[in-house]
């Protein structure tokens, strides 16, 4: 019987993206790699738990949920989330940033300085620039000031990010132009907290890291994993939680957040294709890895 694998999610580091599996093993996701797996037949998707602890009741969760948590575990995870503004006493320094995902799609946010660019890579930011660094609450106040004054959101839908990736401006200068304007406007605003140190415009471009240069438009996206389903394709790009896979159906986007909570096995004959929403005109021994 094939070894069953359970995915903990996709993680970004200076070495690039990797899928993390329960138990700590990682699978590096290099471009050109064949990504192929099936979902255990007769299985069901269970809650991923919270704060590193398993769900006490192994609750079932919907196949289309990107959070992969039951209501109880979702509340526990959110109760300790800086992003949800529920933590006020974190002593670490934080950085306020502007991130750009495509023409007309910029947002403001904060991240712990010690995380470096990981937060931006996880979000799929095509490019970003820091704005200032300081204590958490000062960073929070600055984020709200800029969101209101610049009329930029603090969230952008993943569907919108995906749609923009195959039609990005060709040069780094063009991709950073909108951020340059927003940075200039932001640093000229009155009302910045005294404890937040402003930073100069310093754009960081992720097109090469993601593999987006010349990326063909996607033909569709996986809507959910299902028991007995499978997918196989060559990795052509990875941005945020998304894998762009070259398959027989064209480029298909797989949001790796849909993988958590399922038992996964090597793809084999007899598996059915995973559900894909097509876009409009647009052996012996332990296994060393799932694929």
N, C-alpha and C positions, 0 to 999 in steps of 0.2 A: 504493500500500500504506500502511495506517495506521501512524503512528509508534508504536513500542513503548515503553512506560513501565515503569520498575522502581521499586518503592516501597522506601524505606529505613526506613519506619516512621512512626508518629504522634508528634509532639512538641507539648508544651504550653509556653506562655509567657504573659506577662501579656496578650497579645492574643488568647489562646484557642488552640484546637487547630489543627494543620495537618499535612497529609500531606507528608512530605519524599520527594523523588524523587532517584534517582541523577543527579548533576550539580549538585545543590543547589537546584533549583527547588522551591517550596513551593505547596501548594494550601490556602488558608485554609478551614476547615470551619465556616461560619456556619450557624446553624439555619435551616431552610427550603431549604437548598441541595440540588439534585438530585445524588445520588451514583450514577453509573452507569458501569460498566466491564465489559469482557469479558476472558477469559483466552485468550491466544494458542492457537489450535487446533494440536494436535500438539506443544505445548510441554511442558516438564517443569520442576519446581521445583528450583532449585539453591541450594546453601549461600550464606548471606549473608556469609560470611567473618568476620574477627575484628579488633578494634582498628583498624578503618578500612581494612583490607587485604582484597582479594578472596581467596576460597578458591583455593589453588594448583591444585586438581584439578577445580574446579567440580563438587563432589560433589552427587549428588541427595539430596534430603531428603524425608521423608514430608509429605503434604499437610496432615495434622492437627497437625504440630509447630508450636508457637508460638515456639520458639526459632529455627527455620529455620537451624540450623547442623549441620554434620557433627560427628562425635565429636572430630576433631582440632581444629577451629576452636572448638568449645565449650570444650575444655580450655584453649586459649590465652586465650579471652575471660575465663574464670573465674580464670585465674592472675593477672589484673590487676584483680580485682573487689573493691572495698571491701565490697560486700554479701556476698560469700562469705568475708569475713574472711581474705583472703590478702594484704592490703596492711597493713603495720603502721607505715610511716614517712611517711605522708601528713602534711605540716605544716599543712594547712588546719584551721580550727576546724570542729567538727561539732556538730550539734544533735540531741538526743534528743527524740523526740516520741511522742505518743499519737494514733492515728488511729482513727476510727469509721466503719463502713460500713453499719450498720444495727443494730437491737436485738440485743444480745448478741454483736455482732461488733466487737471493738476489738483493736488490736494495738499493740505498741511497736516503734520502729525508729529509725534514725539517718540523717541526710542532711547533706551539706556545707552550711554556712551560706550560701555564695555561690550555691547553687542556689535559694534562696528556697523558695516553695511548689511548685516544679516536680515534685519527687519525689512529693509527696502527690497532685497532679493526675494524674500518670502512673499512680499506683496506684488511682485512682478513689475516694479517701477522701472521704466525704460531709462530714466535718468533722474538724479536728485541733486539737491544742494543743501548743505547745512545752513541754518539761520542763526542759531544761538545755542549756548550751553549754560546750564545752571541747575538749581534744585528742582525737584519734581513739580512742586506747586507753582513755581515761577514759570516753568515750561508749560504747564497746563494753562495758566493765565495768558501767556503769550499765544499759545495755540488758538484759544478762543478769540483773542483780539484779532489775530490775522484772519481767522475764518470769517469773522463778521466784516472786517474792514476791506478785505480783498475779495470777498464773495467767492471763496473757494471752499469746497466741502472737506470733511475729514474722512470720508469714505467714497469709493468709486466701485460700482458693481463689477464683478469679475467678467460678466458677459461683455461689458463695454471695453474692458481691457483687452480681451481676446480679439474682439472685432477690429481693434486698431493695429494689431501687431504686424499684419502683412502689408500695411500701407503707411509705414513710418517715413519721415524725411530721411534722405540718404546720408547726411553728414551729422557729426556730433554737434557742430555749431548750430545747425538748424534745429536739432532736437532740444538744444539747451536754450534757445532764444526766448521761449515763453517763460522759462524759469528765471532768466536774467531780468526780464521786466518785472516779474512778481517779486523777486528778491530786492530790487531797487525800491519798489513801492513799500515793501514790508519794512526795510531798514529805515525808511524816512518817516514812519508813523510815530506819533508821540504815544506815551503810555506804556512803553516796555518796562517790565519790572527791573529794578536796579540790580537785582542779583543774577540777571540773565545777561551773559556776555555775548554781544552780537559777533557773528563770524562773516568773513568776506565771501563773496560769490565763488563757489568752488564746485563746479558741476562734475558729477561722476556718471559715466555712461555705461549701461549694462547690455547694450545690444550684442557685443561680442560674447559676454558671459552667458547670455541666454541663447545665442545662436540665431538671432532674428534677422541678420542681414540676408536679403533675398528670400526670406521665408514665404513659401507659397500660401495662398489663402486656404484656410481650413475648409474641408468639405462638410464637416459635422462635428458633433461632440457627444461623448458618452453621457447618457442621462442618468444611468444608475448601473450598479452591478446586480446581477441576479444569479441565484443558485443554478449551477450547470452551465453558466455563460463563460465566454472566454474572449480574449483579445490578443492580437499579435501584430507587431509593427516595429519599424526601425525608428529610433529616436532621432528626430531632426532638430528639435528645439525644446528647451525647458525654461519656463518663466513662472515665477511664483510657485503655486502648487500644480501647475499645468504641464503635462507632457504632450508635445505635438508629435504624433506617430504617423509614419508613412505606411499605410495599409492598402489592401486591395481596393478599398473604397475611397482612396485618396488620403489626404491629411486629416486625421481624426484627433481631436483634443480630449485627453483624459485628465480630469481633475483628480489628483491622487487622494484628495480628502474623501472621495467616494470609496476608497479601498479599505479604510479602517473599519474594523468590526467584522470583517468577513474572513473565513478560512480560505486560503488561496493555495493552489497546487500548480505544478507545471501544466501548460496547455497540452491537450491531447485530442486525438480524433474523437468525435462524438460530442464535443462541447459545441454549444450554439453560440453565435455571435452575440456580444453584448448589445443592448439597445442603444442606437445612435440616432440623435436628432440631426437630420440633414439640413444644412443651411441652404437658403435660396441662392440664386445666381451668385453666388459668391464662391532506477535499478538498484543494485546492492550498495550497502554502505550509506552513510549520512551524506546529504546533499550540501555542497558548499554554498549554494545560492538557489533562489527560486528560478532565476533566468540569467 
